[in-house]
């Protein structure tokens, strides 16, 4: 990467705005032909690292094409990219300015390129995301039904609820089929669900959104998911630690797993009760349990052996 140019590409629905440092700005249509032109340009310039923002999937075709051309690419959190742009004095926001800021981000911070998940994992992730969307819609409709006094409107809401329930069941059937049809996922599913608190929904989320399980350390995974406590100190003041950022979908599911594990009679339940007895707030204790659950799941996947008390000891949890 030494001496090689750095590039940033702002991906929108219609266009790909890019910038190379050193080099010139460029713009192409967001079409297969436009993607091919961008990749050819970056290969010709022997770019050492490309940075793009995660844009809800719009970036995937470009990132896949860059991977296929062996061009290193990192997909970064849009909030972090915007904070960097503001810190470097770029207060205005246009596609061209965003591309320049991303190229500067690549050169200054050099984020680690992350391999693109394979098509099966992308499909599983899409199904997990869709299930979450459908469940959110069902919750909103249930709330509307509870507060609706008109019988005709209630009938329409109930009809929509029935449709949502069928779509949720269809999505869950698709998820179950996808896991069963993949021997590696089926093995991981059994390993992960052996851990207290890990059920089907949490397990599928981990399969889809945390493929790094078993390959990184527990500390690295905690930071990746956003479960690592962040300090908030200044001078003599020691502020409360908090968690932030990372993969929110994974973090929320691990929190739910921690709720279940905290009520268990095993080491994780005992760990939670010790924290509460020591004066820790409920949420703080549950986040600590979620971090332990993640560490244990990582150890289980890495060892290829189902959960047992020894894995809790590895995570620093003792009965």
TORKE-552364 format. One record per residue (C-alpha): residue number from 0; x, y, z. Coordinates in nm, 3 decimals, decimal comma. Layout:
! residues N
NODE num x y z
NODE NUM X Y Z;
...
! end
This chain:
! residues 319
NODE num x y z
NODE 0 0,000 0,000 0,000;
NODE 1 0,301 0,229 0,049;
NODE 2 0,307 0,493 -0,226;
NODE 3 -0,020 0,371 -0,378;
NODE 4 -0,311 0,614 -0,425;
NODE 5 -0,611 0,609 -0,193;
NODE 6 -0,967 0,642 -0,321;
NODE 7 -1,308 0,723 -0,182;
NODE 8 -1,635 0,654 -0,361;
NODE 9 -1,971 0,801 -0,266;
NODE 10 -2,242 0,557 -0,375;
NODE 11 -2,592 0,684 -0,453;
NODE 12 -2,883 0,531 -0,638;
NODE 13 -2,793 0,699 -0,969;
NODE 14 -2,422 0,775 -0,958;
NODE 15 -2,077 0,678 -0,831;
NODE 16 -1,873 0,984 -0,732;
NODE 17 -1,507 0,911 -0,671;
NODE 18 -1,185 1,079 -0,572;
NODE 19 -0,824 0,957 -0,576;
NODE 20 -0,544 1,095 -0,357;
NODE 21 -0,330 1,184 -0,543;
NODE 22 -0,535 1,206 -0,859;
NODE 23 -0,856 1,350 -0,996;
NODE 24 -1,224 1,333 -0,913;
NODE 25 -1,450 1,123 -1,135;
NODE 26 -1,815 1,037 -1,175;
NODE 27 -1,993 0,748 -1,346;
NODE 28 -2,350 0,624 -1,362;
NODE 29 -2,444 0,362 -1,104;
NODE 30 -2,497 0,092 -1,363;
NODE 31 -2,308 -0,230 -1,443;
NODE 32 -2,119 -0,039 -1,714;
NODE 33 -2,043 0,246 -1,474;
NODE 34 -1,917 0,005 -1,208;
NODE 35 -1,690 -0,160 -1,468;
NODE 36 -1,548 0,180 -1,562;
NODE 37 -1,478 0,266 -1,197;
NODE 38 -1,305 -0,066 -1,135;
NODE 39 -1,096 -0,034 -1,453;
NODE 40 -0,986 0,317 -1,349;
NODE 41 -0,883 0,205 -0,999;
NODE 42 -0,699 -0,102 -1,130;
NODE 43 -0,513 0,114 -1,383;
NODE 44 -0,408 0,355 -1,108;
NODE 45 -0,304 0,064 -0,880;
NODE 46 -0,509 0,206 -0,592;
NODE 47 -0,397 0,067 -0,256;
NODE 48 -0,724 0,113 -0,068;
NODE 49 -1,080 0,219 -0,153;
NODE 50 -1,325 0,338 0,112;
NODE 51 -1,703 0,342 0,062;
NODE 52 -1,986 0,393 0,309;
NODE 53 -2,238 0,127 0,404;
NODE 54 -2,555 0,247 0,229;
NODE 55 -2,809 -0,022 0,302;
NODE 56 -2,691 -0,251 0,022;
NODE 57 -2,646 0,002 -0,262;
NODE 58 -2,272 -0,039 -0,229;
NODE 59 -2,271 -0,421 -0,261;
NODE 60 -2,242 -0,453 -0,645;
NODE 61 -1,949 -0,209 -0,650;
NODE 62 -1,776 -0,375 -0,352;
NODE 63 -1,822 -0,718 -0,510;
NODE 64 -1,670 -0,597 -0,839;
NODE 65 -1,374 -0,444 -0,654;
NODE 66 -1,315 -0,771 -0,467;
NODE 67 -1,324 -0,965 -0,792;
NODE 68 -1,063 -0,728 -0,935;
NODE 69 -0,843 -0,771 -0,622;
NODE 70 -0,878 -0,402 -0,529;
NODE 71 -0,868 -0,363 -0,147;
NODE 72 -1,191 -0,204 -0,025;
NODE 73 -1,321 -0,111 0,321;
NODE 74 -1,689 -0,046 0,393;
NODE 75 -1,717 0,204 0,678;
NODE 76 -1,994 0,334 0,903;
NODE 77 -2,149 0,651 0,752;
NODE 78 -2,156 0,823 1,091;
NODE 79 -1,783 0,772 1,139;
NODE 80 -1,713 0,898 0,787;
NODE 81 -1,926 1,209 0,843;
NODE 82 -1,762 1,280 1,180;
NODE 83 -1,422 1,256 1,010;
NODE 84 -1,534 1,496 0,736;
NODE 85 -1,649 1,752 0,994;
NODE 86 -1,328 1,713 1,196;
NODE 87 -1,122 1,779 0,883;
NODE 88 -1,315 2,100 0,810;
NODE 89 -1,559 1,974 0,546;
NODE 90 -1,888 2,112 0,676;
NODE 91 -2,064 2,125 0,339;
NODE 92 -2,207 1,802 0,201;
NODE 93 -2,230 1,705 -0,164;
NODE 94 -2,155 1,376 -0,340;
NODE 95 -1,825 1,516 -0,466;
NODE 96 -1,724 1,648 -0,123;
NODE 97 -1,821 1,317 0,039;
NODE 98 -1,600 1,127 -0,207;
NODE 99 -1,307 1,357 -0,128;
NODE 100 -1,366 1,308 0,245;
NODE 101 -1,374 0,929 0,202;
NODE 102 -1,046 0,936 0,009;
NODE 103 -0,891 1,145 0,289;
NODE 104 -1,037 0,899 0,544;
NODE 105 -0,872 0,611 0,355;
NODE 106 -0,534 0,784 0,351;
NODE 107 -0,541 0,909 0,711;
NODE 108 -0,699 0,615 0,896;
NODE 109 -0,639 0,321 0,658;
NODE 110 -0,930 0,103 0,778;
NODE 111 -0,887 -0,270 0,747;
NODE 112 -1,046 -0,413 0,429;
NODE 113 -1,321 -0,659 0,517;
NODE 114 -1,400 -0,956 0,291;
NODE 115 -1,744 -0,940 0,132;
NODE 116 -1,977 -1,213 0,262;
NODE 117 -2,061 -1,481 0,007;
NODE 118 -2,398 -1,480 -0,167;
NODE 119 -2,551 -1,734 0,073;
NODE 120 -2,458 -1,520 0,375;
NODE 121 -2,592 -1,208 0,203;
NODE 122 -2,922 -1,388 0,140;
NODE 123 -2,942 -1,502 0,502;
NODE 124 -2,870 -1,145 0,618;
NODE 125 -3,144 -1,012 0,388;
NODE 126 -3,393 -1,263 0,530;
NODE 127 -3,297 -1,177 0,891;
NODE 128 -3,337 -0,807 0,812;
NODE 129 -3,673 -0,864 0,645;
NODE 130 -3,804 -1,064 0,939;
NODE 131 -3,711 -0,775 1,168;
NODE 132 -3,890 -0,526 0,943;
NODE 133 -4,206 -0,739 0,934;
NODE 134 -4,204 -0,782 1,312;
NODE 135 -4,166 -0,404 1,357;
NODE 136 -4,464 -0,347 1,126;
NODE 137 -4,669 -0,604 1,317;
NODE 138 -4,592 -0,431 1,647;
NODE 139 -4,704 -0,095 1,506;
NODE 140 -5,027 -0,243 1,373;
NODE 141 -5,096 -0,418 1,705;
NODE 142 -5,057 -0,084 1,883;
NODE 143 -5,294 0,080 1,635;
NODE 144 -5,547 -0,200 1,681;
NODE 145 -5,541 -0,159 2,058;
NODE 146 -5,622 0,213 2,031;
NODE 147 -5,869 0,210 1,741;
NODE 148 -6,238 0,257 1,836;
NODE 149 -6,386 0,214 1,487;
NODE 150 -6,496 -0,140 1,401;
NODE 151 -6,442 -0,101 1,026;
NODE 152 -6,089 0,031 1,069;
NODE 153 -6,015 -0,241 1,323;
NODE 154 -6,122 -0,502 1,070;
NODE 155 -5,876 -0,361 0,815;
NODE 156 -5,594 -0,355 1,069;
NODE 157 -5,667 -0,714 1,169;
NODE 158 -5,660 -0,818 0,804;
NODE 159 -5,319 -0,658 0,767;
NODE 160 -5,201 -0,829 1,086;
NODE 161 -5,308 -1,166 0,950;
NODE 162 -5,111 -1,096 0,631;
NODE 163 -4,804 -0,991 0,830;
NODE 164 -4,821 -1,306 1,041;
NODE 165 -4,822 -1,518 0,726;
NODE 166 -4,526 -1,328 0,578;
NODE 167 -4,332 -1,360 0,906;
NODE 168 -4,393 -1,734 0,909;
NODE 169 -4,286 -1,760 0,543;
NODE 170 -3,965 -1,571 0,620;
NODE 171 -3,891 -1,789 0,921;
NODE 172 -3,949 -2,098 0,708;
NODE 173 -3,703 -1,961 0,449;
NODE 174 -3,447 -1,892 0,722;
NODE 175 -3,480 -2,241 0,867;
NODE 176 -3,447 -2,396 0,521;
NODE 177 -3,137 -2,189 0,442;
NODE 178 -2,965 -2,307 0,762;
NODE 179 -3,063 -2,670 0,709;
NODE 180 -2,935 -2,666 0,349;
NODE 181 -2,589 -2,543 0,456;
NODE 182 -2,390 -2,809 0,650;
NODE 183 -2,151 -2,550 0,799;
NODE 184 -2,437 -2,333 0,924;
NODE 185 -2,621 -2,636 1,058;
NODE 186 -2,315 -2,734 1,263;
NODE 187 -2,269 -2,379 1,390;
NODE 188 -2,639 -2,352 1,468;
NODE 189 -2,616 -2,655 1,698;
NODE 190 -2,302 -2,523 1,865;
NODE 191 -2,439 -2,173 1,920;
NODE 192 -2,775 -2,289 2,052;
NODE 193 -2,599 -2,500 2,315;
NODE 194 -2,506 -2,173 2,493;
NODE 195 -2,759 -2,053 2,755;
NODE 196 -2,973 -1,769 2,620;
NODE 197 -2,903 -1,840 2,251;
NODE 198 -3,222 -1,930 2,065;
NODE 199 -3,311 -1,959 1,698;
NODE 200 -3,348 -1,586 1,627;
NODE 201 -3,020 -1,491 1,798;
NODE 202 -2,843 -1,780 1,631;
NODE 203 -2,959 -1,685 1,281;
NODE 204 -2,856 -1,323 1,341;
NODE 205 -2,507 -1,436 1,443;
NODE 206 -2,479 -1,659 1,134;
NODE 207 -2,586 -1,377 0,902;
NODE 208 -2,429 -1,070 1,060;
NODE 209 -2,125 -1,193 1,252;
NODE 210 -1,933 -1,437 1,029;
NODE 211 -1,614 -1,344 1,216;
NODE 212 -1,720 -1,565 1,509;
NODE 213 -1,450 -1,818 1,590;
NODE 214 -1,181 -1,624 1,402;
NODE 215 -1,132 -1,318 1,626;
NODE 216 -1,068 -1,275 1,996;
NODE 217 -1,353 -1,202 2,235;
NODE 218 -1,223 -0,849 2,285;
NODE 219 -1,212 -0,783 1,910;
NODE 220 -1,565 -0,915 1,866;
NODE 221 -1,695 -0,702 2,155;
NODE 222 -1,556 -0,393 1,985;
NODE 223 -1,695 -0,503 1,648;
NODE 224 -2,045 -0,553 1,786;
NODE 225 -2,038 -0,244 2,008;
NODE 226 -2,036 -0,421 2,345;
NODE 227 -1,695 -0,296 2,459;
NODE 228 -1,742 -0,035 2,735;
NODE 229 -1,630 0,313 2,631;
NODE 230 -1,472 0,547 2,887;
NODE 231 -1,615 0,895 2,947;
NODE 232 -1,356 1,054 3,176;
NODE 233 -1,224 1,408 3,201;
NODE 234 -0,961 1,527 3,447;
NODE 235 -1,054 1,405 3,793;
NODE 236 -1,403 1,305 3,685;
NODE 237 -1,470 0,940 3,606;
NODE 238 -1,786 0,918 3,399;
NODE 239 -2,010 0,621 3,337;
NODE 240 -1,895 0,366 3,083;
NODE 241 -2,130 0,307 2,794;
NODE 242 -2,156 0,101 2,477;
NODE 243 -2,206 0,257 2,136;
NODE 244 -2,168 0,192 1,764;
NODE 245 -2,087 -0,144 1,612;
NODE 246 -2,342 -0,383 1,465;
NODE 247 -2,664 -0,275 1,630;
NODE 248 -2,871 -0,572 1,510;
NODE 249 -2,625 -0,820 1,664;
NODE 250 -2,593 -0,619 1,984;
NODE 251 -2,971 -0,599 2,038;
NODE 252 -3,010 -0,976 1,991;
NODE 253 -2,723 -1,050 2,230;
NODE 254 -2,890 -0,824 2,485;
NODE 255 -3,206 -1,035 2,456;
NODE 256 -2,991 -1,348 2,495;
NODE 257 -2,843 -1,193 2,810;
NODE 258 -3,194 -1,144 2,951;
NODE 259 -3,257 -1,517 2,918;
NODE 260 -2,913 -1,616 3,047;
NODE 261 -2,946 -1,386 3,349;
NODE 262 -3,246 -1,588 3,467;
NODE 263 -3,071 -1,922 3,431;
NODE 264 -2,937 -2,118 3,731;
NODE 265 -2,597 -2,162 3,565;
NODE 266 -2,274 -1,956 3,572;
NODE 267 -2,414 -1,670 3,362;
NODE 268 -2,714 -1,628 3,591;
NODE 269 -2,485 -1,634 3,894;
NODE 270 -2,258 -1,377 3,726;
NODE 271 -2,556 -1,144 3,671;
NODE 272 -2,674 -1,179 4,030;
NODE 273 -2,325 -1,102 4,164;
NODE 274 -2,313 -0,783 3,958;
NODE 275 -2,653 -0,674 4,085;
NODE 276 -2,555 -0,755 4,442;
NODE 277 -2,244 -0,539 4,394;
NODE 278 -2,468 -0,243 4,307;
NODE 279 -2,453 -0,251 3,927;
NODE 280 -2,759 -0,116 3,746;
NODE 281 -2,975 -0,374 3,570;
NODE 282 -2,882 -0,255 3,220;
NODE 283 -2,511 -0,238 3,303;
NODE 284 -2,520 -0,594 3,439;
NODE 285 -2,710 -0,720 3,132;
NODE 286 -2,458 -0,561 2,893;
NODE 287 -2,180 -0,734 3,088;
NODE 288 -2,367 -1,065 3,054;
NODE 289 -2,417 -1,003 2,681;
NODE 290 -2,042 -0,952 2,645;
NODE 291 -1,978 -1,280 2,828;
NODE 292 -2,233 -1,460 2,609;
NODE 293 -2,052 -1,335 2,299;
NODE 294 -1,715 -1,449 2,438;
NODE 295 -1,856 -1,794 2,522;
NODE 296 -2,022 -1,836 2,181;
NODE 297 -1,692 -1,741 2,019;
NODE 298 -1,507 -2,003 2,226;
NODE 299 -1,769 -2,268 2,142;
NODE 300 -1,749 -2,198 1,767;
NODE 301 -1,370 -2,191 1,774;
NODE 302 -1,341 -2,520 1,965;
NODE 303 -1,615 -2,695 1,768;
NODE 304 -1,748 -2,838 2,095;
NODE 305 -2,092 -2,768 2,251;
NODE 306 -2,120 -2,544 2,556;
NODE 307 -2,005 -2,668 2,893;
NODE 308 -1,902 -2,497 3,217;
NODE 309 -1,540 -2,484 3,097;
NODE 310 -1,639 -2,229 2,832;
NODE 311 -1,785 -2,005 3,101;
NODE 312 -1,451 -2,020 3,281;
NODE 313 -1,276 -1,911 2,961;
NODE 314 -1,500 -1,602 2,960;
NODE 315 -1,414 -1,525 3,321;
NODE 316 -1,751 -1,642 3,454;
NODE 317 -1,745 -1,873 3,754;
NODE 318 -2,037 -2,032 3,940;
! end
